[in-house]
Amino acid sequence: SKEGLRPEHAFVRVERQTLRKMPVSGDILFTIRIHHDPLLALSAHPEAAGIGQSMAAQLMALDHDQLAYKGLSESRDRLVFRLNSL
């Protein structure tokens, strides 16, 4: 369950969205590329501390409804602690 989420088992989800106009038809192509990486993989990044602090600040800015929607109501504080310790 999401209530039991531990920072050690958390993943970072990053989306890259693009729009492209097709040369012949003129249609617009919308794509989404999704990357999932273990949160702990951030520790190897050269800018881990800054990235962690930025992500922690974003989590702290979420209100109760946003936290519930994302399934982070119970685990936010543990994730913020882990992110700040990168």
NORBEL-V746657 format. One record per helix or strand of 2 or more residues. SS is the DSSP state (H for helix, E for strand). FROM is the first residue (numbers start at 1). LEN is the number of residues. If there is no record, write none. Layout:
SS:FROM:LEN / SS:FROM:LEN
This chain:
H:2:3 / H:7:3 / E:11:11 / E:28:11 / H:39:6 / H:48:14 / H:64:7 / H:76:9
